Amino acid sequence: MDENAGPARNRTDTEARIISAVRTILARDGFPALNITAVAAEARVDKVLIYRYFGKIDDLLAAFGRSADFWPTVDEVIAPDNDHLPAEDRLIGFFDRYVEALRSRPLTIEILAMEVNIANPLTAALDQAREDWGVEVAKRLGGGTEFDIVEMNTAVALVSAGIQFLLIRARRTPVFSQIAIATDTDWVVVRQHLAWLSRRLVAVPPSQSALTRGGDLHDQT
């Protein structure tokens, strides 16, 4: 029997409770209420454990930002057979999975909305966790294709930002720029449009576009 199994399991359980406490406080009270004392009280642990396991409050937020409870893992949004797919299908699969991953995390959408109006070291910690995630996603999607890492990262970032914006808007309005975004059926249509956009992105990689060559926008029509 592994003598360390008990302590290791206890630490894992305690870390999970602490991360869950962060989630609860953000959902209930927002960023202004988030601090080590509040998290310790919510998780019913000693503050010393939080410092020992995570570090300062911004380190704790970074850990929360990396947790699957808040943000999808890279494997969640990348198709299992990604490395054997053409770039077009990789992008289609990613955007499809990304939409569903965020829609299944309503608290994440609320936090993204909060971040628009609140900029501080805590939101910066979440930003950095997502930046690291985005770099890994771009590597996985672009590896072995005609896209380089910068091109793939830019394509993914721009479209992902649009998806996030629509999800945030969907909390308050059913339509944005004639795009219906209120229901599951609406999002099936949005995902179909994302598939069309993915095909267009792959058809003309940025490095081959008229803009990159110094051409005019009209040259691309």
C-alpha positions as CSV (number, residue, x, y, z in Angstrom):
1,M,0.0,0.0,0.0
2,D,1.3,3.5,-0.9
3,E,1.9,5.3,2.4
4,N,1.8,8.7,0.6
5,A,-1.6,8.0,-1.0
6,G,-3.5,9.5,1.9
7,P,-1.6,12.8,2.2
8,A,-1.5,13.2,-1.6
9,R,-5.2,12.6,-1.9
10,N,-5.9,15.0,0.9
11,R,-3.9,17.7,-0.8
12,T,-5.7,17.1,-4.1
13,D,-9.1,17.4,-2.3
14,T,-8.1,20.5,-0.5
15,E,-6.8,22.2,-3.7
16,A,-10.1,21.3,-5.4
17,R,-12.0,22.9,-2.5
18,I,-9.9,26.0,-2.7
19,I,-10.4,26.3,-6.5
20,S,-14.2,25.7,-6.0
21,A,-14.2,28.5,-3.4
22,V,-12.7,30.9,-5.9
23,R,-15.4,30.0,-8.4
24,T,-18.2,30.5,-5.7
25,I,-16.9,33.9,-4.7
26,L,-16.6,35.2,-8.2
27,A,-20.1,34.0,-9.1
28,R,-21.6,35.4,-6.0
29,D,-19.6,38.6,-5.3
30,G,-17.3,39.3,-8.2
31,F,-13.6,40.2,-8.3
32,P,-13.7,43.0,-5.6
33,A,-14.6,40.4,-2.9
34,L,-11.8,38.0,-3.9
35,N,-8.9,37.7,-1.5
36,I,-7.0,35.0,0.4
37,T,-9.1,35.5,3.6
38,A,-12.4,35.2,1.8
39,V,-11.2,32.1,-0.1
40,A,-10.0,30.5,3.1
41,A,-13.3,31.1,4.8
42,E,-15.3,29.8,1.8
43,A,-13.2,26.7,1.5
44,R,-12.9,26.2,5.3
45,V,-9.2,25.9,5.2
46,D,-6.3,27.7,6.9
47,K,-4.9,30.6,4.8
48,V,-1.4,29.0,5.3
49,L,-2.5,26.1,3.1
50,I,-3.5,28.4,0.3
51,Y,-0.2,30.2,0.4
52,R,1.6,26.8,0.5
53,Y,-0.3,25.2,-2.3
54,F,-0.8,28.2,-4.6
55,G,1.1,31.2,-3.5
56,K,-0.3,34.7,-3.6
57,I,-3.9,35.6,-4.7
58,D,-2.9,36.2,-8.3
59,D,-1.1,32.8,-8.4
60,L,-4.4,31.3,-7.1
61,L,-6.3,33.1,-9.9
62,A,-3.9,31.7,-12.5
63,A,-4.5,28.2,-11.1
64,F,-8.2,28.8,-11.3
65,G,-7.8,30.1,-14.9
66,R,-6.1,26.8,-15.8
67,S,-8.7,24.6,-14.2
68,A,-11.2,22.8,-16.3
69,D,-13.9,24.1,-14.1
70,F,-13.3,27.5,-15.5
71,W,-11.7,27.0,-18.9
72,P,-11.7,24.1,-21.3
73,T,-8.5,22.1,-21.5
74,V,-6.6,22.0,-24.8
75,D,-7.6,18.4,-25.2
76,E,-11.2,19.3,-24.8
77,V,-11.2,21.6,-27.8
78,I,-8.8,19.7,-30.1
79,A,-10.2,16.7,-32.0
80,P,-8.6,13.4,-30.9
81,D,-7.4,12.8,-34.5
82,N,-6.3,16.4,-35.0
83,D,-2.8,15.5,-36.1
84,H,-4.1,13.4,-39.0
85,L,-6.6,16.0,-40.2
86,P,-6.2,18.8,-42.8
87,A,-6.0,22.3,-41.5
88,E,-9.6,23.0,-42.5
89,D,-11.0,20.2,-40.4
90,R,-8.8,21.0,-37.5
91,L,-10.2,24.6,-37.4
92,I,-13.8,23.4,-37.9
93,G,-13.4,20.9,-35.1
94,F,-11.8,23.4,-32.8
95,F,-14.4,26.2,-33.2
96,D,-17.2,23.7,-32.8
97,R,-15.8,22.3,-29.6
98,Y,-14.8,25.7,-28.3
99,V,-18.4,27.0,-28.7
100,E,-19.8,24.1,-26.8
101,A,-17.1,24.2,-24.1
102,L,-17.9,27.8,-23.3
103,R,-21.6,27.5,-23.6
104,S,-21.4,24.7,-21.0
105,R,-19.7,27.1,-18.6
106,P,-22.1,29.9,-18.0
107,L,-20.0,31.2,-15.1
108,T,-17.1,31.5,-17.4
109,I,-19.1,33.8,-19.7
110,E,-20.1,35.9,-16.7
111,I,-16.5,36.3,-15.7
112,L,-15.5,37.2,-19.2
113,A,-18.1,39.9,-19.1
114,M,-16.8,41.1,-15.7
115,E,-13.3,41.4,-17.1
116,V,-14.4,43.9,-19.7
117,N,-15.0,46.5,-17.0
118,I,-12.5,45.4,-14.4
119,A,-8.7,45.4,-15.1
120,N,-6.5,44.5,-12.2
121,P,-3.8,42.0,-11.3
122,L,-6.4,39.3,-10.8
123,T,-7.9,39.6,-14.2
124,A,-4.3,39.8,-15.6
125,A,-3.7,36.4,-14.0
126,L,-6.7,34.9,-15.8
127,D,-5.5,36.6,-19.0
128,Q,-2.1,35.1,-18.8
129,A,-3.5,31.6,-18.2
130,R,-5.6,32.0,-21.4
131,E,-2.6,33.4,-23.3
132,D,-0.6,30.2,-22.5
133,W,-3.6,28.1,-23.5
134,G,-4.0,29.9,-26.8
135,V,-0.3,29.4,-27.7
136,E,-0.7,25.6,-27.1
137,V,-3.9,25.5,-29.1
138,A,-2.3,27.3,-32.1
139,K,0.7,24.9,-32.0
140,R,-1.6,21.9,-32.0
141,L,-3.8,23.2,-34.8
142,G,-1.0,24.5,-37.0
143,G,1.5,21.7,-36.6
144,G,2.3,20.1,-40.0
145,T,0.1,22.5,-42.0
146,E,0.9,25.4,-44.3
147,F,0.1,27.8,-41.4
148,D,2.9,28.9,-39.2
149,I,2.4,29.4,-35.5
150,V,1.8,33.2,-35.8
151,E,-0.8,32.9,-38.5
152,M,-2.7,30.1,-36.7
153,N,-2.6,32.0,-33.4
154,T,-3.9,35.2,-35.1
155,A,-6.7,33.3,-36.9
156,V,-7.7,31.5,-33.7
157,A,-7.5,34.6,-31.5
158,L,-9.6,36.8,-33.8
159,V,-12.4,34.2,-34.3
160,S,-12.3,33.1,-30.7
161,A,-12.7,36.7,-29.6
162,G,-15.8,37.0,-31.8
163,I,-17.3,33.9,-30.3
164,Q,-16.7,35.2,-26.8
165,F,-18.3,38.5,-27.7
166,L,-21.4,36.8,-29.1
167,L,-21.7,34.6,-26.0
168,I,-21.4,37.6,-23.7
169,R,-24.0,39.5,-25.8
170,A,-26.3,36.4,-25.8
171,R,-26.8,37.0,-22.0
172,R,-28.8,40.2,-22.8
173,T,-29.9,40.1,-26.4
174,P,-31.1,37.4,-28.8
175,V,-29.7,38.9,-31.9
176,F,-26.4,40.6,-32.9
177,S,-26.0,42.1,-36.4
178,Q,-28.8,39.8,-37.7
179,I,-27.1,36.8,-36.1
180,A,-29.5,34.9,-33.8
181,I,-27.6,33.8,-30.7
182,A,-30.2,33.0,-28.0
183,T,-31.0,29.3,-28.4
184,D,-29.3,26.0,-29.1
185,T,-30.7,26.0,-32.6
186,D,-29.2,29.5,-33.2
187,W,-25.8,28.2,-32.2
188,V,-26.1,25.3,-34.5
189,V,-26.4,27.8,-37.3
190,V,-23.5,29.9,-35.9
191,R,-21.3,26.8,-35.9
192,Q,-22.2,26.2,-39.5
193,H,-21.0,29.7,-40.4
194,L,-17.8,29.1,-38.4
195,A,-17.2,26.0,-40.5
196,W,-17.6,28.2,-43.7
197,L,-15.2,30.7,-42.2
198,S,-12.7,28.0,-41.4
199,R,-12.7,26.9,-45.0
200,R,-12.1,30.4,-46.2
201,L,-9.2,30.9,-43.8
202,V,-7.5,27.8,-45.0
203,A,-8.2,28.5,-48.7
204,V,-6.1,31.7,-48.5
205,P,-3.5,31.5,-45.6
206,P,-2.6,35.0,-44.3
207,S,1.0,34.8,-45.7
208,Q,-0.5,34.4,-49.2
209,S,-3.2,37.0,-48.9
210,A,-3.4,40.3,-50.9
211,L,-3.0,42.3,-47.7
212,T,0.3,40.6,-46.9
213,R,1.5,41.2,-50.4
214,G,0.6,44.8,-50.1
215,G,-2.5,44.5,-52.3
216,D,-5.9,46.2,-51.9
217,L,-8.9,44.7,-50.2
218,H,-10.7,44.7,-53.5
219,D,-8.0,42.4,-54.9
220,Q,-9.5,39.6,-52.8
221,T,-13.0,39.7,-54.1
